[in-house]
Amino acid sequence: MNPFVELNLTLILFLPWFLILGTLYWLFPRKPRNAARVLYDIVALAVSVAVFLWSVYWSMGNADMQYGKLWPQILATALGYGVFLAALGLAFGLRFVLFKRGV
């Protein structure tokens, strides 16, 4: 397998799902939608992807190869997905606190 593809396989496989989750995060709730909220959402989505990539590359570099060649991919997938969801979930909760409806 191409080394670049092997290193980024987790991102390639999760990209459609991340696009769905990112779209749902962006669209809901619909109000309030001011410039501060748009900027916050862009930064939150970028940070979620950034911490995902960091966790994938970290786990690929630190996985114990005694469990086989596939283990780094398994670890990267599990850890990366959890980190992405945690970052997006924290951003969602913080957004609710910062941009309450009617304030």
Legacy VTK file of the C-alpha trace (Angstrom):
# vtk DataFile Version 3.0
C-alpha trace
ASCII
DATASET POLYDATA
POINTS 103 float
0.000 0.000 0.000
1.159 3.522 -0.698
2.720 4.913 2.526
0.780 8.191 2.219
-2.524 6.342 1.881
-1.603 3.992 4.720
-0.829 6.921 7.016
-4.074 8.724 6.116
-6.355 5.707 5.706
-8.324 6.536 8.843
-9.073 10.036 7.572
-10.005 8.739 4.130
-12.423 6.201 5.593
-14.002 8.572 8.132
-14.222 11.648 5.896
-17.804 10.975 4.687
-18.998 10.392 8.262
-17.165 13.493 9.484
-18.828 15.517 6.736
-22.236 14.300 7.900
-21.493 15.039 11.568
-19.959 18.410 10.683
-22.988 19.352 8.593
-25.372 18.420 11.406
-23.242 20.391 13.885
-23.282 23.387 11.518
-27.018 23.318 10.846
-28.492 22.653 14.286
-29.701 24.648 16.085
-30.492 27.135 13.364
-30.841 30.192 15.613
-29.039 32.357 16.651
-26.767 32.517 13.608
-24.644 35.628 13.900
-21.051 36.284 12.837
-19.656 35.189 16.205
-21.499 31.873 15.991
-20.303 31.249 12.430
-16.717 31.980 13.430
-17.056 29.758 16.515
-18.440 26.895 14.408
-15.632 27.175 11.843
-12.992 27.141 14.581
-14.706 24.249 16.400
-14.858 22.110 13.270
-11.240 22.929 12.382
-10.055 22.093 15.904
-12.024 18.824 15.860
-10.330 17.754 12.631
-6.930 18.949 13.883
-7.103 16.946 17.121
-8.352 13.964 15.124
-5.327 14.152 12.832
-2.959 14.642 15.755
-4.382 11.588 17.529
-4.183 9.473 14.362
-0.563 10.368 13.677
0.351 9.947 17.332
-1.257 6.525 17.572
0.285 5.380 14.283
3.700 6.374 15.588
3.282 4.864 19.054
1.331 1.661 18.399
3.057 -1.508 19.555
3.865 -3.517 16.438
4.039 -6.812 18.365
0.285 -7.123 17.802
0.688 -7.081 14.027
0.920 -4.660 11.143
-2.782 -3.860 11.289
-2.740 -2.774 14.948
-1.628 0.847 14.261
-4.597 1.293 11.909
-7.007 -0.167 14.462
-5.655 2.017 17.249
-5.667 5.115 15.023
-9.259 4.486 13.995
-10.582 3.935 17.506
-8.649 6.749 19.120
-9.181 9.224 16.286
-12.935 8.717 16.149
-13.260 9.091 19.916
-11.148 12.248 19.951
-13.137 13.785 17.083
-16.456 13.067 18.797
-15.180 14.360 22.138
-13.933 17.621 20.603
-17.149 18.149 18.638
-19.265 17.268 21.681
-17.393 19.721 23.882
-17.742 22.400 21.223
-21.474 21.674 20.981
-21.938 21.971 24.736
-19.888 25.141 24.957
-21.784 26.614 22.009
-25.047 25.989 23.843
-23.730 27.913 26.858
-22.228 30.764 24.825
-25.017 31.293 22.319
-28.236 30.669 24.191
-31.398 31.220 22.210
-32.997 34.557 22.900
-29.905 36.166 24.414
LINES 1 104
103 0 1 2 3 4 5 6 7 8 9 10 11 12 13 14 15 16 17 18 19 20 21 22 23 24 25 26 27 28 29 30 31 32 33 34 35 36 37 38 39 40 41 42 43 44 45 46 47 48 49 50 51 52 53 54 55 56 57 58 59 60 61 62 63 64 65 66 67 68 69 70 71 72 73 74 75 76 77 78 79 80 81 82 83 84 85 86 87 88 89 90 91 92 93 94 95 96 97 98 99 100 101 102
